[in-house]
Amino acid sequence: MLLQSQYLRVFKQDAKTYSTWKKVFEFSGPAVSAVQTEAVKRIVSTVPIEPDGSVYFEAPAGQALFFQLLDEHYRALHTMRSFTGVLPGEQRGCVGCHSMHGIAPPNTPGLAWRRPPTALSPPPWGAETIGYERFVQPVLDRHCGKCHQGDGEARKKLDLTLRPASGAFSLFKEPYLTLIGPAAWPIPVPKTGQPGYGLAGAIPVYGLKADDVYPNDPATDGPSTIHRTLRPMRYLSGRSPLILLAMSGKHHDAKVDPVGLLRLIAWIDANCPYLGEEEIRAMADPDFNGVEQLPIRPRLRTAPIIERP
């Protein structure tokens, strides 16, 4: 794993702020994703991994952060399933998520500690949060629209036109739902065998059995292999059919530009959120049955921007 990991991506996530008292997409509002009741996400930094696997970098204080190991194309190989953070002026180290918590790191600093920490290095789009319609759809319009929108012949096979969805998924739009595919909540979706269904490669958060067994990978596992934890290189951009098409340049010569490709990768590695902060702050303050029972009335459009220390 270390030999393939070239970079560490630092994600920031903002917690949800209220509940609608219903176990549906908008259970904890607002409905950021059809994949799970998610947080708003943005990339705050991407830092190099030294040949010995060590990293040393600056991180914003007072934020909920999680990390991803990336390959040379900035595609996620594995993702952290919890979060951590630092206080102002604090230094933190890690000996491994599953190592003994009562031991200190070995007194042999890695290569990264022989240099100053890597400064914050945001992506080309800066502090913009990740959301589908603003962040991803323009890339598809630019590189795929000629064939998969309008009068394009391929639209009959896979329609990448932005359009309303219906039924239980009416909170979202197509082609978002088709691209995330079976990673969505276990609500029946018609024509699951249609082209493009699940092209993104999101982690199937809710599509699991009661004992949380992840599906096996027939390409590398035996027919009866099951996994009770998320294994590396099974989901997200490192195995995404959409990213493979976007990178190849062989799909009708539709090779995505470098920044557009990084946007697609970032969206998938954030596990395909639908809304970002920009969209949420444009929404009206919520009003629903039971809102008066909350100790503090939730706010969206009028919510203050609070800078953490």
C-alpha positions in Angstrom: 0.0 0.0 0.0 2.7 2.5 0.9 4.5 1.8 -2.4 1.4 3.0 -4.3 0.5 5.9 -2.1 2.0 9.2 -3.4 -0.1 11.8 -1.6 -2.3 12.3 1.4 -5.5 14.3 0.9 -7.0 16.3 3.8 -10.7 16.6 3.8 -12.7 19.0 6.0 -16.3 18.1 6.9 -19.0 20.3 8.4 -21.5 18.6 10.7 -25.3 18.6 10.1 -27.1 21.0 12.4 -30.7 19.7 12.8 -33.0 16.7 12.5 -36.4 16.6 10.8 -37.5 13.7 13.0 -38.0 11.4 10.0 -35.8 8.5 8.8 -35.6 9.7 5.2 -33.0 11.5 3.0 -33.5 14.7 4.9 -33.4 12.9 8.3 -30.6 15.3 9.3 -30.9 18.4 7.3 -30.4 19.6 4.8 -30.2 16.6 2.4 -26.6 16.8 1.3 -26.4 13.4 -0.4 -28.4 10.5 -1.7 -25.6 8.2 -0.6 -26.0 8.8 3.1 -26.9 11.5 5.6 -23.6 13.3 4.9 -21.6 16.3 5.9 -20.6 19.2 3.6 -17.0 18.5 2.4 -14.1 20.5 1.0 -10.5 19.6 0.4 -8.2 21.8 2.5 -4.8 20.3 1.4 -3.0 17.6 -0.5 0.5 16.7 0.7 3.3 14.4 -0.4 4.0 11.1 1.2 7.7 10.3 1.6 9.2 7.1 0.4 9.1 5.6 3.9 5.4 6.4 4.2 5.8 9.4 6.5 3.9 12.7 6.2 4.3 16.1 7.9 1.9 18.9 7.2 0.0 21.9 8.5 -3.7 21.5 9.2 -6.4 24.0 10.1 -7.3 24.1 13.8 -10.8 23.5 15.2 -12.0 21.5 12.2 -13.2 17.9 11.7 -10.7 16.4 9.3 -10.2 13.0 7.7 -7.5 11.7 5.3 -7.2 9.7 2.1 -4.3 7.9 0.6 -3.9 8.8 -3.1 -2.1 7.4 -6.1 0.0 9.4 -8.6 -3.2 10.5 -10.3 -4.7 11.8 -7.1 -7.2 9.0 -7.0 -8.2 7.6 -3.6 -6.7 4.2 -2.7 -8.2 4.1 0.8 -10.2 6.5 3.0 -10.4 7.2 6.7 -13.8 6.3 8.1 -13.7 8.6 11.1 -12.3 12.1 11.7 -9.8 13.9 13.8 -8.6 17.5 14.5 -6.1 19.7 16.1 -6.2 22.7 18.4 -4.3 26.0 17.7 -0.6 25.4 18.1 -1.1 21.6 18.7 1.1 19.0 17.1 -0.3 15.5 16.6 1.2 12.3 15.3 -0.1 8.9 14.4 1.3 5.4 14.9 -1.6 3.8 13.0 -5.4 3.6 13.5 -5.2 0.1 14.8 -2.0 0.3 16.8 -1.9 0.3 20.6 -3.1 3.7 21.8 -0.9 3.4 25.0 2.4 3.5 23.1 4.4 6.4 21.7 5.7 6.6 18.1 9.2 5.0 17.7 12.1 7.4 18.4 13.2 7.2 14.7 11.6 10.1 12.9 10.5 9.5 9.4 11.9 11.3 6.4 9.1 13.9 6.5 10.2 15.1 10.0 13.6 16.0 8.6 12.0 19.0 6.8 9.5 21.8 7.7 5.9 20.8 7.5 4.1 21.0 4.2 2.1 24.2 4.1 -1.7 24.1 3.4 -2.0 23.4 -0.3 -5.6 23.7 -1.5 -6.8 22.4 -4.9 -7.1 24.7 -8.0 -10.6 25.7 -7.0 -9.6 26.9 -3.6 -11.9 26.6 -0.6 -15.0 25.8 -2.8 -17.1 22.9 -1.3 -18.0 19.9 -3.3 -21.5 19.6 -4.7 -22.8 17.9 -7.8 -24.7 20.5 -9.9 -22.1 23.2 -9.5 -19.0 21.1 -9.2 -19.5 18.1 -11.5 -22.3 18.8 -14.1 -20.3 21.5 -15.9 -17.5 19.1 -16.5 -19.9 16.5 -18.0 -21.6 19.3 -20.1 -18.2 20.3 -21.5 -16.7 17.0 -22.3 -19.7 14.6 -22.7 -22.6 16.9 -23.8 -21.9 16.6 -27.5 -22.8 12.9 -27.5 -24.9 12.5 -24.3 -27.1 15.6 -24.4 -29.2 17.5 -26.9 -29.3 15.8 -30.3 -26.4 13.5 -29.5 -26.9 9.9 -30.5 -25.5 8.5 -27.2 -28.2 10.3 -25.3 -30.5 7.4 -26.1 -28.1 5.1 -24.2 -27.0 7.4 -21.3 -28.7 10.8 -20.8 -26.3 13.2 -19.0 -28.8 16.1 -19.3 -29.4 17.9 -16.0 -33.1 17.3 -15.2 -35.5 16.7 -12.3 -35.9 13.3 -10.7 -39.1 11.9 -9.3 -40.7 9.9 -6.6 -38.6 9.1 -3.5 -35.5 10.8 -5.1 -37.2 14.1 -6.0 -34.9 16.0 -3.7 -32.1 15.3 -6.2 -31.6 15.5 -10.0 -30.5 13.3 -12.8 -28.0 12.3 -13.9 -26.7 12.4 -10.4 -28.8 9.5 -9.3 -27.9 7.3 -12.2 -24.1 8.0 -11.7 -24.1 7.1 -8.0 -26.2 4.0 -8.7 -26.6 1.3 -6.0 -24.7 3.3 -3.4 -27.9 5.2 -2.7 -30.4 4.4 0.1 -32.2 1.1 -0.3 -35.2 2.6 -2.1 -36.1 0.9 -5.4 -34.8 2.7 -8.5 -36.3 1.6 -11.9 -34.0 0.3 -14.6 -31.0 -0.4 -12.4 -29.4 -2.2 -15.4 -29.4 1.0 -17.5 -26.1 2.2 -19.0 -24.3 4.5 -16.6 -25.9 3.1 -13.5 -23.3 3.3 -10.7 -20.5 4.7 -13.0 -19.1 6.9 -10.2 -18.1 4.0 -7.9 -19.4 5.4 -4.5 -19.1 3.3 -1.4 -22.4 1.4 -0.9 -23.1 2.9 2.5 -26.7 1.7 2.9 -26.8 -1.1 0.4 -25.3 -3.6 2.8 -26.5 -6.6 4.7 -27.5 -6.3 8.4 -24.0 -7.6 9.5 -22.2 -4.9 7.5 -20.6 -7.2 5.0 -19.1 -5.4 2.0 -19.5 -7.0 -1.4 -16.6 -9.1 -2.7 -14.6 -8.0 -5.7 -14.7 -10.9 -8.2 -11.6 -9.7 -10.0 -9.4 -10.2 -7.0 -11.3 -12.3 -4.4 -12.6 -15.8 -4.3 -16.3 -16.4 -5.0 -17.2 -16.8 -1.3 -15.0 -14.0 0.0 -16.7 -11.4 2.2 -15.3 -8.4 4.0 -16.7 -6.9 7.2 -14.5 -3.8 6.8 -13.9 -1.6 3.8 -10.8 -2.9 2.0 -8.5 -0.6 0.0 -8.9 0.0 -3.7 -12.5 -1.3 -3.9 -14.5 1.8 -4.4 -14.2 5.6 -5.1 -12.0 7.1 -7.9 -9.3 4.4 -7.8 -11.8 1.9 -9.2 -14.4 4.3 -10.7 -15.5 3.4 -14.3 -16.3 7.1 -14.8 -12.8 8.1 -14.0 -11.3 5.4 -16.1 -13.3 6.7 -19.1 -12.4 10.3 -18.3 -8.7 9.5 -18.1 -8.4 7.2 -21.1 -9.0 9.5 -24.0 -10.3 6.4 -25.8 -14.0 7.0 -25.3 -14.7 8.9 -28.5 -11.5 11.0 -27.8 -13.3 12.6 -24.8 -10.3 13.1 -22.5 -11.2 15.5 -19.7 -9.0 18.5 -19.0 -6.7 18.2 -15.9 -8.7 20.5 -13.5 -12.0 19.0 -14.7 -10.6 15.5 -14.0 -9.5 16.5 -10.5 -13.1 17.8 -9.9 -14.6 14.5 -10.9 -12.1 12.6 -8.7 -12.7 14.9 -5.7 -16.5 14.5 -6.0 -16.3 10.7 -6.1 -13.7 10.6 -3.3 -16.0 12.7 -1.2 -18.5 9.8 -1.7 -20.6 11.7 -4.2 -22.3 14.6 -2.2 -25.1 16.4 -3.9 -25.0 19.8 -2.1 -22.2 22.0 -0.9 -22.2 24.9 1.4 -22.8 27.3 -1.4 -26.1 25.7 -2.3 -27.2 25.2 1.4 -26.6 28.9 2.2 -28.9 29.8 -0.8 -31.8 27.8 0.7 -34.5 29.2 2.9 -34.4 28.6 6.6 -36.1 25.3 7.2 -39.7 25.0 8.5 -41.2 21.6 9.1 -43.4 19.7 11.6 -41.7 19.5 14.9 -39.3 22.4 14.3 -40.6 24.2 17.3 -39.4 21.3 19.5 -35.8 22.0 18.7 -33.9 24.0 21.4 -32.5 26.3 18.7 -34.4 27.0 15.4 -32.2 25.9 12.5 -31.0 28.4 10.0 -29.6 28.1 6.5 -29.8 31.3 4.5 -29.5 33.5 7.6 -27.0 31.3 9.3 -23.9 33.2 10.5 -20.4 32.2 9.2 -18.4 31.2 12.3 -14.6 31.1 12.0 -13.1 28.4 14.2 -9.8 29.2 16.0 
